[in-house]
Amino acid sequence: MKQKIDRLSARLLSLSGRQERVDLFPHVNVDGDALGSALALLLALEKLSVTVRLPLDEPVPPKLDFLPALAKISLVDTSGTGWMMQPKKTIALLLDCADPQRTGQREAGCVLAEERWVLDHHIARRPLHETDLVDTRAAACAELVYDLLLSLEAKSGTRLLGPDEKTLLMAALISDTGGFVYSNTSARSFTIASELMHRDLDLRQITYRLFHESSQAKLRLKGYFCTKARFSYSDRVVSASVDPATLDRFQATDDDLDGMINELKNVAGVDLAMILRMQADGQIRVNLRTSTAVDASQLAARFGGGGHPRAAGMTLAGLSLAEAEKMLIEKAGDALSTPCA
């Protein structure tokens, strides 16, 4: 992986002062790891005089509005192709995802770029190419971006890891490790976190905003999920669903659902927790959290989704919430009986 990181850093450095542009593409429904990693890399590339852009087709979630450098984001109108033009040659760098389809309405920008690289830590659903830097041992994309910034520093002689970059990468790392408690947390995660600490970094604030800050709407939703949760297979599987009308009743948004899946998974004896969210367009987003008895990524992959062994997701279409939940509960039985690597 180090050789690939060095190749990518050399390629990025070759763009310094040139008209070629790097477009950074974190996945749709951006989270702390994807956005924090992308912003940290953007700031570093700007210091190296590389033309870089971070296009998003959705507002930044409220829980991430404390991150530095948010003004650097380009909110784009993807109804046309104008946002993709000039300069003619662009390099697409996907962050925290490996498939252009995971970039939502920005997919065309990835596909039409003359060159595409990937920096990701999820299990790949397709054969990897030379420009795909995928390390499933990394707890977060932030760990790969950190390595990339170190390589860029060594090659350029320029200090890139300033206070803002460190804050962004720490927030990204905390986000994907659940505050260093998820099973993906490694010794390297703590080593990187130690090296990212600086006197201006407010660790308490980062953790509070990512995991503990709540709202009245979120409190009401928590009560709703506690009463509506369905337990199956001798209480090893728990599921709950929510539709737009319910969110409206509680004056809540999708953002208020963050963390609710963990409330279900934390019930003693649960090996698989599922939350189904009906979107305004009729599609159903599904979040999965599992114990070591179930591989969440394998279950999600059966429906075109993906993720990690302990946390994954997918999107379903053409089903009602009741039909989707019934189908997933049936498939959960197969997942429970399948040996987990």
Buried (B, 14 or more C-beta within 10 A) or exposed (E): EEEBBBBBBEBBBEBEEEEBBBBBBBBBBBBBBBBBBBBBBBBBBBBBBBBBBBBBBEEBBBBBEBBBBEEBBEEBEBEEEEBBEEEEEBBBBBBBBBBBEBBBBBBBBBEBBEEBBBBBBBBBBEEEEEBBBBBEEBBBBBBBBBBBBBBBBEBBEBEBBBEBBBBBBBBBBBBBBBBBEBBBBBEBBBEBBEEBEEEEBEBEEBBEBBBEEEBEBBEBBBEBBEEEBEBBBEEBBBBBBBBEEBBEEBEBBBBBBBBBBBBBBEEEEBBBBBBBBBEEEEEBBBBBBBBEBBBBBBBBBEBEBBBBBBBBBBBBEEBEBEEBBEEBBEBBEEBBEEEBE
